[in-house]
Amino acid sequence: LGVVGLGRMAQALLVPLLEEGLIERSAVRAAVASEASALRLAQELDIQVSTDPARAWAAPVVLLAVKPQQIESVAAPAAKALAEAREATPPGTQPLLISVLAGVPLRRLEALFPGRACVRAVPNTPALVKAGLTGLSWGEGVGDGQQEQVHQLFAQVGEVLHLPEPQLDPFLALTSSGPAFLALVAESMADGAVAAGLPRTLAQHLAHRTLAGTAALLHGRELHPGQLKDMVTSPAGTTAAGLRELERAGVRSALIEAVLAAAERSRQLA
Ligand SMILES: NC(=O)c1ccc[n+]([C@@H]2O[C@H](COP(=O)([O-])OP(=O)(O)OC[C@H]3O[C@@H](n4cnc5c(N)ncnc54)[C@H](OP(=O)(O)O)[C@@H]3O)[C@@H](O)[C@H]2O)c1
């Protein structure tokens, strides 16, 4: 496995694979931009990390996880290493490129990295605690065996969905930007509890647990969110008073617009 760009997202994916022994440490060739990162990560993860991406690109499967604006700078070394990558790839298949770059469409990947079968993956940050969601779209020429390989890779850190590429923008808006929206909800609810008299640390802990417990209940009982809301709203009770304030402030509409804006931004970046 070659890894080009070993930042937060690539580490979130790679570390569980290494820890569970699903990939040999000696089989990973990673590349980063700075010597300092290379030294630190090689020591921390006990894998080969270099600032020269040639060896990473020579692998039959490459995970590309640089920032979207850095994509042009990594294309030239990829082209140079293509022959070596072909030699290492099983006959009848092309070397595989798995990109996690937000907003970079398959057609751009295929134009920048000719000779490689491309996969666009949209993982999210809860992958760090193996509670991630990843959307996958396949480019031209990705074999069945390769699809299974990519599915298994992301399945180590959560649930995997195969989606048509146009659905990846709203998928990203909900699942990748969503954690920030929900973190804002948790922070604001904790602020409210502090305003009502709870100590800050306790308020934050309770807000996080409430969010996690609510998600577990919705998921575990397969409830519609409206059902759960009605379950905890008694006539003339505390929840009804709070919900009235949320409706007055237009919180539903604000969240709908937030997801729409994130999806639109993803399309613009493409
Ligand atoms: N974080 C998320 O929640 C999330 C979710 C979905 C998708 N993504 C996507 O994941 C990608 C990476 O995001 P991130 O948050 O992991 O970024 P990050 O932490 O900034 O990592 C970027 C990595 O790329 C390396 N790099 C930069 N230029 C390079 C080059 N020319 N050759 C080789 N390596 C190079 C950096 O090395 P240095 O450390 O030496 O600078 C660093 O290891 C982005 O495209 C983003 O859209 C992220």
The ligand as an SDF file (V2000), in Angstrom:
LIG
                    3D

 48 52  0  0  0  0  0  0  0  0999 V2000
  -10.1390   15.5450    7.9630 N   0  0  0  0  0  0  0  0  0  0  0  0
  -11.3560   15.1570    7.5310 C   0  0  0  0  0  0  0  0  0  0  0  0
  -12.3570   15.1110    8.2580 O   0  0  0  0  0  0  0  0  0  0  0  0
  -11.5820   14.7290    6.1110 C   0  0  0  0  0  0  0  0  0  0  0  0
  -12.7760   14.0890    5.7620 C   0  0  0  0  0  0  0  0  0  0  0  0
  -12.9450   13.6650    4.4420 C   0  0  0  0  0  0  0  0  0  0  0  0
  -11.9430   13.8940    3.5210 C   0  0  0  0  0  0  0  0  0  0  0  0
  -10.8000   14.5480    3.8790 N   0  0  0  0  0  0  0  0  0  0  0  0
   -9.7990   14.8020    2.8620 C   0  0  0  0  0  0  0  0  0  0  0  0
   -8.5800   14.2350    3.2840 O   0  0  0  0  0  0  0  0  0  0  0  0
   -7.5150   14.9830    2.7000 C   0  0  0  0  0  0  0  0  0  0  0  0
   -6.4570   15.1880    3.7500 C   0  0  0  0  0  0  0  0  0  0  0  0
   -7.0190   15.9330    4.8270 O   0  0  0  0  0  0  0  0  0  0  0  0
   -6.2880   15.9480    6.2420 P   0  0  0  0  0  0  0  0  0  0  0  0
   -7.2120   16.6390    7.1650 O   0  0  0  0  0  0  0  0  0  0  0  0
   -5.7900   14.5960    6.5610 O   0  0  0  0  0  0  0  0  0  0  0  0
   -5.0300   16.9150    5.8670 O   0  0  0  0  0  0  0  0  0  0  0  0
   -3.6490   17.1140    6.6390 P   0  0  0  0  0  0  0  0  0  0  0  0
   -3.7420   16.5910    8.0280 O   0  0  0  0  0  0  0  0  0  0  0  0
   -3.2220   18.5280    6.3860 O   0  0  0  0  0  0  0  0  0  0  0  0
   -2.6430   16.1470    5.8300 O   0  0  0  0  0  0  0  0  0  0  0  0
   -2.1030   16.4460    4.5620 C   0  0  0  0  0  0  0  0  0  0  0  0
   -0.9390   15.5150    4.3290 C   0  0  0  0  0  0  0  0  0  0  0  0
   -0.4380   15.7000    2.9960 O   0  0  0  0  0  0  0  0  0  0  0  0
    0.9840   15.7970    3.0470 C   0  0  0  0  0  0  0  0  0  0  0  0
    1.4550   16.4720    1.8250 N   0  0  0  0  0  0  0  0  0  0  0  0
    1.3030   17.7440    1.4380 C   0  0  0  0  0  0  0  0  0  0  0  0
    1.8710   17.9510    0.2200 N   0  0  0  0  0  0  0  0  0  0  0  0
    2.3830   16.7540   -0.1730 C   0  0  0  0  0  0  0  0  0  0  0  0
    3.0990   16.3010   -1.3150 C   0  0  0  0  0  0  0  0  0  0  0  0
    3.3940   17.1350   -2.3230 N   0  0  0  0  0  0  0  0  0  0  0  0
    3.4750   14.9990   -1.3700 N   0  0  0  0  0  0  0  0  0  0  0  0
    3.1950   14.1400   -0.3680 C   0  0  0  0  0  0  0  0  0  0  0  0
    2.5160   14.5080    0.7530 N   0  0  0  0  0  0  0  0  0  0  0  0
    2.1180   15.7970    0.8440 C   0  0  0  0  0  0  0  0  0  0  0  0
    1.2400   16.5220    4.3380 C   0  0  0  0  0  0  0  0  0  0  0  0
    2.5850   16.3850    4.7550 O   0  0  0  0  0  0  0  0  0  0  0  0
    3.2310   17.3780    5.8790 P   0  0  0  0  0  0  0  0  0  0  0  0
    2.6730   16.9250    7.2020 O   0  0  0  0  0  0  0  0  0  0  0  0
    4.6910   17.1170    5.7600 O   0  0  0  0  0  0  0  0  0  0  0  0
    2.8260   18.7680    5.5010 O   0  0  0  0  0  0  0  0  0  0  0  0
    0.2650   15.7800    5.2520 C   0  0  0  0  0  0  0  0  0  0  0  0
    0.7980   14.5400    5.6450 O   0  0  0  0  0  0  0  0  0  0  0  0
   -8.1090   16.2820    2.1600 C   0  0  0  0  0  0  0  0  0  0  0  0
   -8.0780   16.2680    0.7480 O   0  0  0  0  0  0  0  0  0  0  0  0
   -9.5310   16.2850    2.6520 C   0  0  0  0  0  0  0  0  0  0  0  0
  -10.3960   16.8250    1.6890 O   0  0  0  0  0  0  0  0  0  0  0  0
  -10.5810   14.9450    5.1540 C   0  0  0  0  0  0  0  0  0  0  0  0
  1  2  1  0
  2  3  2  0
  2  4  1  0
  4  5  1  0
  4 48  2  0
  5  6  2  0
  6  7  1  0
  7  8  2  0
  8  9  1  0
  8 48  1  0
  9 10  1  0
  9 46  1  0
 10 11  1  0
 11 12  1  0
 11 44  1  0
 12 13  1  0
 13 14  1  0
 14 15  2  0
 14 16  1  0
 14 17  1  0
 17 18  1  0
 18 19  2  0
 18 20  1  0
 18 21  1  0
 21 22  1  0
 22 23  1  0
 23 24  1  0
 23 42  1  0
 24 25  1  0
 25 26  1  0
 25 36  1  0
 26 27  1  0
 26 35  1  0
 27 28  2  0
 28 29  1  0
 29 30  1  0
 29 35  2  0
 30 31  1  0
 30 32  2  0
 32 33  1  0
 33 34  2  0
 34 35  1  0
 36 37  1  0
 36 42  1  0
 37 38  1  0
 38 39  2  0
 38 40  1  0
 38 41  1  0
 42 43  1  0
 44 45  1  0
 44 46  1  0
 46 47  1  0
M  CHG  2   8   1  16  -1
M  END
$$$$
